[in-house]
Amino acid sequence: MFPSGLPGIALLLLRLSVAFTVLLHGYARREVLAVAALAGFLLLAMALIVGFLTPIVTLLVMAVQFAGPWGLGMTNTGFVTVSILNALALALLGPGAYSFDALRFGRRVVDLPSDHG
């Protein structure tokens, strides 16, 4: 769930890609969205970049992006579809070793007490 090395770097790049699409999504509607909604987009993007609760955040991202095509017009539907698929891939693959989730929930060595009775 938390691969390191090149797969971990690839997952980091995927997180950055999904975060960037969230920011573009908010930027495209900056005139019609409230400041609180734009701040929410920024928080989602920051959570993705650091890899905080990645599966949950990516589901929220997919919900936000799924609602997007209706307000963006038909020319951006392909972009939204690809960004939803990227978010789905990230939700299924996990955040990778270079994330807050890996630090918090990653592999640990468990020392069991020996029974000398």
Stockholm file with secondary structure:
# STOCKHOLM 1.0

chainA/1-117         MFPSGLPGIALLLLRLSVAFTVLLHGYARREVLAVAALAGFLLLAMALIVGFLTPIVTLLVMAVQFAGPWGLGMTNTGFVTVSILNALALALLGPGAYSFDALRFGRRVVDLPSDHG
#=GR chainA/1-117 SS CCCCHHHHHHHHHHHHHHHHHHHHHHHHTTTTSCHHHHHHHHHHHHHHHHTSSHHHHHHHHHHHHHTSHHHHCGGGHHHHHHHHHHHHHHHHHCCCSSSHHHHHHSCCCCCCCCCCC
#=GC SS_cons         CCCCHHHHHHHHHHHHHHHHHHHHHHHHTTTTSCHHHHHHHHHHHHHHHHTSSHHHHHHHHHHHHHTSHHHHCGGGHHHHHHHHHHHHHHHHHCCCSSSHHHHHHSCCCCCCCCCCC
//
